[in-house]
Amino acid sequence: MSTSSSRWGALVVLCAVIFLDALDVSMVGVALPAIQHDLGLSTSSLQWVVSGYVLGYGGLLLLGGRTADLLGRRRVFLVALGVFAVASLLGGIVDDGALLIAARFVKGVSAAFTAPAALSIITTTFPEGPKRNKALSVFTASGASGFSLGLVLSGVLTQLGWRWTFLMPVPVAIIALIAALKVLPKVKEERAEGGHDLIGAVLITASMLLLVFTVVQAPEAGWTSLRTLGSLAVAVLLLGLFVFAELRMKHPLVRLGILRSGPIVRANLGLVILFGSYVGFQFVAMQYFQNLLKWSAMETALAFLPAGILVALTSTKMGDFADRFGTARLITIGSAALAAGYAFFFVGISTAPSVLGMVLPGMVLLGIAFALSFPSLNIQATNGVHDDEQGLASGLLNTSGQVGGAVVLAVVTAVLTSGGTLSIEALRGGIVVSLILGVVGLGIALTGLRFRSAPAVKADETKVYETV
């Protein structure tokens, strides 16, 4: 990938795959009520169709990112994409809720290796600066557009049958795999130093899986139950052992010094809030539009269309905006738009909502938030990071988003089911969770305008991570 044309050719394939990943996640959203009816799932069980994916994704992302650094990004990307295609096919043909959730978990695992590998291929292919920012803005725009427009496509496919939301990605994934084999050339990559940190890999994977599983199960088991508190205690213990081990490893799975960079920490916290609050909001919105208002799948999908169009049309320009204004300013404006969007829904939610007074302005604001924040967070999280740790930086960022989504979805589900029946009050309570997070995210973003942190130096003090 030494020439400009080969670089951009590889970017096209990587963007197609991240678009497909995001499309697959969001397409399930509109199909949830149909899946619930067809398979006879309760509301608490239904969240596992979403959370099963998040469990595999969030639990293994750090391992996936570091594996890409150690074994080769191209190899990891291709294998994971093949697994994704097989899991998609299985998800579309099963007739049991447990098997469907299992298929979603496997897809999450595959994404845990595909996403950081793809992002690190881009960041190691394009030099830091305007070219990388442009490539990252296109890449993240593809993901954000897939996530937004997937809701619309899901409305069409769900009308034919919810299984099509699982089967449609299969041929696309196969075509992308064939293209990737040709477009991503076999080159000698700069691999991370040292061998495999098996102890760190086992500890972080076990702790992330247990943490996500516990928070997802908490609404059903009870937040103060012995099982929930015990599982959380074990997860914290495993995380503590992981930190202890990494500080003493010569070649750790996760070099904790990377977290000395204030911009990187803020970028990860920002994605926790952006993705977490939106996943929770989307779950509430699907219950509201389809189960309470009795809107069709297509009507529900069209409600999300303004946000999808806005993201698709503007996200590719964010690289230029980041070069001109800096990522901190863009993230701050995006955070303000995110909180404002949730506020519109909180105030306007009712049994007879105003499309022009609530739905349209709320969705436009959420579209602005994603268009500004998502590319900027990706740029900020990877700037200044050396090539042999780009997979790590990518894995950290994606883990932040997925763990945030799992935790917030669990909290929102608990709020929705606490009263026993779906009501405006319960739905408003679910939106409050996202609104509070949006306000917290704005506060964190504002600190990025005022403070700069010390650079994070590698253990050998030869690689300095710049602040943004």
N, C-alpha and C positions, 0 to 999 in steps of 0.2 A: 504494500500500500504506500509506495513511495511517491507516486505521481498524484497530482490533484484530482484527476478523473477517477482513479481507483479509490481514492479516499471518499469522494462523494458517492461513488457507486456502492461502496460498503455502507455508507450512511443510509442510503435508500433502503437497503435490506434490513438494517438494524431498526430503522424507523418503522418499517412494515411490521416487524415482529413485536416491537413495544406497543404499536397501535393495536395489534391483535391481542396482546396480553391485556391491555386496558379495556378493549372492546369486550373481551370475554368476562371480565370482572363486572362491568356495568350492565351487560345484557341480562345477567341473572336477576338484577334488581326488579325490573318490570315483570319478569316471569314468576316472581316469588308467590304471588297469590294463586296463580294457576298451578304451580308445583304443590302448594299447600293443599289445594282442593283435590288434585289428582292423586296425591300420595297420602292424603290424610294426616298431615303433619300439624302439630300444635304450633303456636307462635314461638314458644321457647325452642322447639325443635327446628323450626324453620330458619332461625338465625344461624344454625349450623351449616346450612347450604352456603352462607356467606363466610361464617367463621371457620369452617373446615378448610377453606382455601387460605384464609388469613393465618390459621395455625401452621400449615405447612410452609407458607411464605415467610411469615415473621419469625418462625422458629429456626429456620435454616439459612436466612439471608447472610448473616455474618460468615457462616461456613462457606456458603456459595461464593461470596465475594472473594474470600481468601483463597478458595480452591482455584478460582480463575487466575489469581496471581501466581499460584504455585504450579498448576498443571498446564496452564496455557488457556488463554481466553477463548480462542477459536474452538478448541476441542470441547471445552465445557459448554460453550454456547450451542454447538451443534447437537451434542448428546441431549441436553436439556430440552431443546426444541423438538426433538424426536419424541421424547417422553410426553411432552405437552400434547402432541397430535394424538398419541395413543389414548391418553387420559380423556381427551375431549370426546373421542369416539365412544369410550366406555360410559361416560356420563350421559350420552344421548340415547343409550339403548337399555339402561338398567330400569327395573320396575320397583325397586325398593329404596326407601328413603336413606337407609344406612349405607347402601352401596353408592348412592348418588353422592352422599357426603364424603365417602371414601375416595371417589373419583375426583371430587373437588380438592381434597387434601393432596392427592398426588399431583394435580395441576399446580397447586400452590408450591409444592416442593420443586417442581420443574421451573416455575417462575423465579424461585429463590436463587437458582443458578443462572437462568437466562438474563434476568434484569441487570444484575451487577456486572456480568460478563460483557453485555452489550454496552453499558455505560462506560466501562473501563476501556473497551476497545476504542471508543470514540475519544476519550480523554488521553489515551496514549498514541492516538493516530494524528490528532490535530494539535498543533503547538498552542500553549496557553496564550490567551490574548483574543483579539477579534475573531480569528478563524475558529477557535474552539468555542467561544461564546456563541457564534453563529450556528455551529454544528449542534451545540447543546440546546439552543433555543428551538431548532428544528426538531431535534429528538424529543424533547420534553413536550413540544407542541403536538407531536404525533401521539404521545401517550395521553395527554390531556384531552385531545380531540377524540381519541378512541374511547376514552372513559365517558365523555359527554355525549358523543353521537351514538355510542352503543345503546344508550337508553332509548333513543329514537328507533334504531334498527330493531331493538328488542320488542318494541310495540308492534312492528310489522310481523316479526317472526312468531311472537306469542299468539297472534291472531290465527296463525296456521297450526300452532302447537308448540308448547314450551320446549319440547325436545330439539327443535330446530335451533334454539339459542345455544345448544351444546354441539350440535352436528355441523353447523355452518363453519366454525373455525377449522375443522379438520382439513378440508382440501386447501384452504389458505395456508395453513401451517406446513403442509407437505410441499406446496409450491415455494414457500419461503425457505424451507430447508434445502431444496434443490438449488435455489438461487444462491443461498449462503455458501454452499459447497463450492460454487464457481466464483463468487464475487469476493469472498474472504480468502485471500491466498494464504498458502502455508509459508509463514515467515518466521524467522527466529525472534521470539519475543523476549523482552527483558523480564526474566522470572524473579520472583522475590527470593531473597537469600535464605539459606537454611533449609532444614527438612520440615516435616509436618509436625505441628504442635498437636499431637493426638489428645493430650490431656486437656488443653484449652478447648479443642473442638468438641470433645464430649461434654465438658462442663457448660459451655455457652449454649450448645444445642439443647441439652437437657433442661437448663434453666429457662431458656426462651420458650421451649415447648410447654413446660409446666406452667410458666407465667401466663401465657396466652390461653392455655386450656383452663386454668383456674378462673381467670376473669370472665371467660365466656360462659363457664358453668355456674358462676356465682349467683346470677339471678334465679336459677332453678334450685340450687343447693342452699342458698341463703348466704348473704355476705358475712354474717357473724357465725355461721355454722362451723363446727370443728373441722370439717373437711376443707372448707375454703381457707380458714385461717391457718390450718396445718400445711396445706399446699403452698400458700403464699410464703410461709416461714421457710419451707424447704427450698422454694425458688430463690428467696433472698440468700439463703445459706449457700446455694450453688453459685449464685452470682458473686458472693464474697470469696468463695474458693477460687473462682475463675480469676478475679482481680489479683488475688494472692499469687496464683500460679503465673499469671502473665507478667507480673512485676519481677519474677525470678527466672523467666525463660530467656535464653540467649536469643532465640528467634520466635517470639510469641505470635500466636494467631492474630491477636489484636494489640498493636503497639499503643498503649494507653496515652502516650505522649501526644498523639494526634488530637486529643481532646483539650490540649492546652490552647488551641486556637479558638478565640472567642467567636469569630465568624462561622467556623465549622459547627461549634456547639449551638449557636443561634439558628443555623440552617436546619440542623436536626430537630431542635425543639419546634421550629416553625413548621416542619412537615408533620410532626406529631399532631399539631393542632389543626393544620389545614386538612390533612387527609382524615384524621380521626373525627373531627367535627362534621365533615361532609358525609362520611360513611353513616354516622348516626343520623344526620338530617335526612339522608336519602331513604333510610329504612323507615323513618317517621313519615316522610312524604308519600312513600308507596302505600303504607297503611291508610293514610289520610285520603289520598286521591281515589284509591280503588276500593278499599273496604268500607270507608265511611261515606264518601261522596258517590260511590258506585260508578266512577269513571271507567271507561274501557282502557285496555292496555295501550291502545293507540292514542287516546286522549291524554293519558298520563305521560306517554313519551313526548308528545308535542309540548307539554308544559315545560319539559327540560330543554326543548330545542333552542330557545334563545341563548342559553348559556353555552350550549355546544357550538353554535354558529360563531358566537363571539370568541370563544377560545380558538377555534379553527382558523379564524381570519386574522387574529392579532398575535398569537403566541410566537409565530416565527419572527416577529420584529423585536422580540424581547432581548435578543443578543445585542442588537444595535443600541437599544435603550440602556442596557446594562453597561455598555462601553461608555455611553454619554453621561448617564446619571448615577451609575453605581447600583449594585444589587440592594443595598440597604434601603435606599429610597423607594425602589420598586416594591420591595417586600412590605414596607410600612404602608404604602398606599393600598396594596392588595389586602393587607390585614384589616384595614379600615373598611374596605368594601365587603370583606367576608362578614364582619360583625354586623354591618348595616343590612346585608342581605338576610341574615337570620332574624334581625329585628323586624323587618317587614313581615316575615311569616309569623313571628310571635304575636305581633299586634293585629294582623289581619285574619288569622285563622278562625274559621267559623263554619257552620253548616251550609252557608251560602256565600262562599268567598268571592271577592272581586278579582277577576283575572287581570284587569288593568291596574287595580289598586294594590294588589298583593303579589300575585303569581309572576307577572311580567317584570316589574321592577326588582322583585326579590331575585329572580333567576338571572337578570342582567347583572346585578351586583355580584352574584356568586360567579358568573362568567368572568367578570373583570378581575375578581380575586384570583381565580385560577390562572388566567392569562398572564397576570403580572407576577404572581408569587411562585408558581410551580417551576418555570424555567429559571427564575432568579435564585431559588433555593438550591437547585441542582448546580448552577454555576458557582455559587458561593461555597457549597459543600466540597467541591473538588479543586478549586483554585489553590495553587501553591503546593499541592500534594504531589510527591514524587511518583513516577510511573509505576514503581514496584509496589505502591500502596494504593493505586487508584481503585482496585477491586475492593479493598478494605473500606475506603471512603464511600464508594458506591453502596456497599453492603450496609454500612452504618446508616446511611441516609434512607435507604429502602426499608431497613428494619424499623427505623423510627416511625415511618408512615404506617407500616403494617401493624406494629404493636399498638400505636395510637388508635388505629381503626378498630382493633379487637377490643381494647379497653373501653372506648367510648360506646361502641355498639352494645357491649355487655351492660353498661350503665343505662343506656337508652332503653334497652329491652326490659330491664328491671323496672324502669319508670312506667313504660307502657303496660306492663302486665300486673303492676302493683294493685290496681283497682279491680282487676278481674274482667272488666269489659272495656272495649275501645271507646273513648270519649274525647271530646274537645279538650277537656282539662288534662287528660293523660297525654294527648298529643302535644299540647302546649308545654307540658312539663318536659317532654323529650326535646323540644326545640330549645328550651331554656338551657339544657346541657350544652348544645352547640353554641348558643349565644354567649354563654359565660366563657367558653373556651376561645371564642373569637375575640372577646375583649382582652383576655389574658395574652393571646397571640399578638394583639396590637401593642400591648405594653412591652412585650419582649422585643418586638421589632423596633420600637422607639429607642430602646437602649442601644441598638446597633448604630443609631445616628449620633450617639453621644460618646460612646466608648470604643477604644481599640485595645485589643489584648496583646500580650507578648506572643511572639512567634513560637510555634511548637517545634522543638528541635529533636531530630532523630537521636537515637541512643549514641551513635558515633559522632554526633554534632557536626555532620557534614551536609545534612539536608535540612534546609530551613523552610518552614511553611509560612507563606506570606499571609498577612491579614488583609481583608478587603474593606 
